[in-house]
Amino acid sequence: MTETPFVPPEFVPPRGLADPRFVLEPLGPQHNDRDYAAWTSSAEHIHATPGFVGSSWPHEMTPEENRADLERHERDFAGRTGFTYTVLDPGDGDVIGCLYIYPRKDGATGARVTSWVRADRADLDVPLAEVVAAWLAEAWPFETVEYAGR
């Protein structure tokens, strides 16, 4: 039995998205310091965010373990098995959140999407979800999208 790929072979995943309030770009180890600072300063807030309530992440990690996690997300993106984007402030480039696009956990076709923003940028949570939902509908090949808690 041949497994259906997450995205069609001819699909070119977007390299990012720009909005006046934030910029998305593929997450990688180059973001480690700012990513680590972002989520470690906001773990409690993230655990209260739709899609992360009751989740085992975030959990305590060293910066080196975080880098390994970012490298895994980068491999997933290159292998087209999942797409993780860092959410950056358009003014100073600081990491303000993250967006995850992965296959649904229930085996159904389509994508499961989660996102978080730092506690001090909580006002961007809903706008990020709204912009991403529209982007997924316009630029991605998914028949269905489960945006956790949205």
C-alpha positions in Angstrom: 0.0 0.0 0.0 1.4 3.4 -1.0 1.2 6.1 1.5 -0.2 9.4 0.3 2.4 12.2 0.6 1.5 15.1 2.9 1.7 17.5 0.0 1.7 16.7 -3.8 5.1 16.2 -5.4 4.6 19.3 -7.6 3.6 21.6 -4.7 6.3 24.2 -3.8 5.9 25.1 -0.2 5.8 28.9 0.4 9.1 30.3 1.8 7.2 32.7 3.9 4.4 35.2 4.4 4.6 38.9 5.2 1.9 40.8 7.1 2.3 44.3 8.5 2.2 42.8 12.0 4.5 39.7 11.5 6.6 37.8 9.0 6.8 34.0 8.6 9.9 32.2 7.5 10.9 28.6 7.7 12.2 27.7 11.2 15.8 26.5 11.4 18.7 26.4 13.8 19.7 29.9 12.9 16.7 31.0 15.0 17.8 29.0 18.1 18.7 31.8 20.5 15.7 34.0 19.8 13.3 31.0 19.6 14.5 29.6 22.9 14.1 33.0 24.6 10.6 33.3 23.1 9.1 30.1 24.3 10.9 29.8 27.6 9.7 33.3 28.6 6.1 32.3 27.7 5.6 28.6 28.6 2.6 29.2 30.8 1.0 31.4 28.1 1.7 28.8 25.4 0.1 26.0 27.6 -3.1 28.2 27.7 -3.1 28.6 23.9 -5.5 26.6 21.7 -3.7 23.5 20.5 -1.3 23.4 23.4 -3.6 23.0 26.4 -2.7 19.7 28.0 0.3 19.3 25.6 3.7 18.0 26.8 5.3 20.9 25.0 6.7 23.3 26.0 8.8 21.5 28.5 12.2 22.2 30.0 15.0 21.9 27.5 18.6 23.1 27.1 19.5 25.5 24.3 21.3 22.5 22.7 18.2 20.4 22.8 16.2 23.2 21.4 18.7 23.5 18.5 18.2 19.8 17.8 14.5 20.3 17.8 14.8 23.2 15.3 17.1 21.0 13.1 14.3 18.3 13.1 11.8 20.9 12.0 14.2 22.0 9.2 14.5 18.3 8.1 10.7 17.9 8.1 10.4 21.0 5.9 13.1 19.7 3.5 11.5 16.3 3.4 8.0 17.8 3.0 6.6 15.9 6.0 5.8 19.0 8.0 6.3 22.7 7.7 7.3 24.9 10.7 7.6 28.6 10.4 9.0 31.1 12.9 6.9 34.2 13.5 9.1 37.3 13.4 8.5 40.9 14.3 8.8 42.8 11.0 10.6 45.7 12.6 13.5 44.0 14.5 13.3 40.4 13.4 12.8 39.0 16.9 11.0 35.7 17.3 7.5 36.3 18.5 6.0 32.9 17.9 5.8 29.7 15.8 3.5 28.0 13.3 3.3 24.2 12.8 1.7 22.6 9.7 1.7 18.8 10.0 -0.4 15.8 8.9 -3.5 15.2 11.0 -3.0 12.9 13.9 -6.2 10.9 13.2 -4.8 9.7 9.8 -7.4 11.7 7.8 -6.1 13.7 4.9 -5.4 17.3 5.4 -3.3 19.3 7.8 -3.3 19.9 11.5 -2.1 23.4 12.3 -1.1 25.0 15.6 0.5 28.3 16.4 1.6 30.3 19.5 2.9 33.7 20.2 4.9 35.1 23.2 2.9 36.2 26.2 4.0 39.8 25.6 2.6 39.6 22.0 -0.7 37.8 23.0 -2.6 40.5 21.0 -1.3 38.8 17.8 -2.7 35.3 18.5 -6.0 35.8 16.8 -4.7 38.0 13.9 -2.0 35.4 13.2 -4.6 32.6 13.2 -6.8 34.5 10.8 -4.1 35.4 8.4 -2.7 31.9 8.4 -6.1 30.3 7.9 -6.6 32.5 4.8 -3.1 31.7 3.6 -3.6 28.0 4.0 -6.9 28.2 2.0 -5.2 30.3 -0.8 -1.7 29.0 -1.1 -1.7 25.4 0.2 -3.1 22.2 -1.4 -5.0 20.9 1.7 -8.6 19.8 1.3 -9.1 20.1 5.0 -7.3 22.0 7.7 -7.8 21.4 11.4 -6.5 24.6 13.1 -6.3 23.4 16.7 -8.7 25.2 18.8 -9.7 27.7 16.1 
